[in-house]
């Protein structure tokens, strides 16, 4: 063949060769883009952790968020039982997290590795938007010197030595609960919803501690505003309600309702927090301020805490107390009102009478000073365990690597503690872990203790951690001692005056999961129910309330 012929063939095939090369190049580019997008959609802040099982079913971009649904704690508990592993890893969008479920594994993580899990992750919505003006709450703050100082100050204000200084507050606020039960139930003739009065009980306590201020009406406008804003923020802090914390692209959507809602709630919260702190300043100038955290710090010129840190401490107590205590106490009353719970009421009342033989006046005079009635302590402890109001505890973040059964959990990994699962672990609490039973905390042979030997009824000796509703280890709740005293004082005073009976028309839901009307909320909000309060025979409630009114009328007056 001549060179002219070869040249002609080359010229003829050349366009096809160019087309084939272009097609190959284009295909390669498309594949590269696709693989890059797929890699990015599945990428997490921490790579896959070898040796820790991963729950199957993660999808690009969202990870396990869609499979978790609204109720993360319950789904994580189910995965534990389904896959027979208490500790596993999941993907929350672009964040890898290690979930810990069983009682023993939670203790091992929070106590055995407490220095390694002392930190908290920062989340876009709560830390970046809602808390951008008033600072973070103590419990949600990453670990640094400021957090350490705030925890120390809060610990001093809420610790055991300080409790004696709050006796007047316990006396007054628990009196107001029973007083309003008496008023609104029309001396036991009308069924009532107890939650509004218990919300005021918890909120007044924290307002008194922080600002020396209280509100007498359960329907006070400021009180309802604080409760409404706090509950709304609780919903926004939940991963199931707030995908933008874990899927960053959602933050840039044109109509981002979550961010707008967060800014609105931030403004409303700033308004009442500013009002409360300014009111303390005015009272200091006028010499009418009451002993409280903000007053003590504002008047101490040598304090090392900044104003933002003072605001953070007060915000922590106000937002923490009014959510958790009402959820626990309201649900406890619901369980006690059931036919099974009425048996517990009767036994508790017998035990109260044994420890206070002088009658109801003696109970009211001394009940807030010491938690000495075993059966009441058992009810309080069981209520905190059974109704785990913060089902999935605030996330931790590792500051160092953790060795876990041969696997290495890297530093900066999110750790999710499933307190609800641990508190209902049948391997620790027995086959009745899903039952409300205060007597699990008491000595055995209860009938003999109650009916034969008056001194035989005792609490079981405490052996380490009882439950995880207050957390554990280096970031355990600073206010747990006061929370327990508030629960105890309310329960003993209510039971000393009333027998609680569930409404037939609007009974309580006592399932430890379904009692919560908003599964996606960070802190449970119990479903509404009503009870009938039957005055105890031989107890002059009018007289008891008059005595308490005269005793407390000058407490915390403005």
Secondary structure, DSSP 8 states (H G I E B T S, - for coil): --HHHHHHHHHHHHHHHHHHHHHHHHHHHHHHHHHHHHHHHH--SS---TTS-B-S--BTTTBTHHHH-S-HHHHHHHHHHHHT-SEEEEEETTEEEEEE-SHHHHHIIIIITTTTT-B----IIIIIIITTTT---TTTS-SSHHHHHHHHHHHHHHSHHHHGGGHHHHHHHHHHHHHHHHHHTTTTTS-B--HHHHHHHHHHHHHHHHHS---S-TT-HHHHHHHHHHHHHHHHTSGGG-GGGT-GGGGG-TT-HHHHHHHHHHHHHHHHHHHHHHHHHHHHHHT---S-HHHHHHH-TT----HHHHHHHHHHHHHHHHHHHHHHHHHHHHHHHSHHHHHHHHHHHHHHHHH-TT-HHHHHHHTTT----HHHHHHHHHHHHHS-SSSB---EE-SS-EEETTEEE-TT-EEEEBHHHHHT-HHHH-TTTTS--GGGGB-S-HHHHHHT-TT---B----S---STT--GGG--TTHHHHHHHHHHHHHHHHHHEEEEE-SSS-----TTTTBS-TTSSS--B----EEEEE-TT--HHHHHHHHHHHHTTTT--
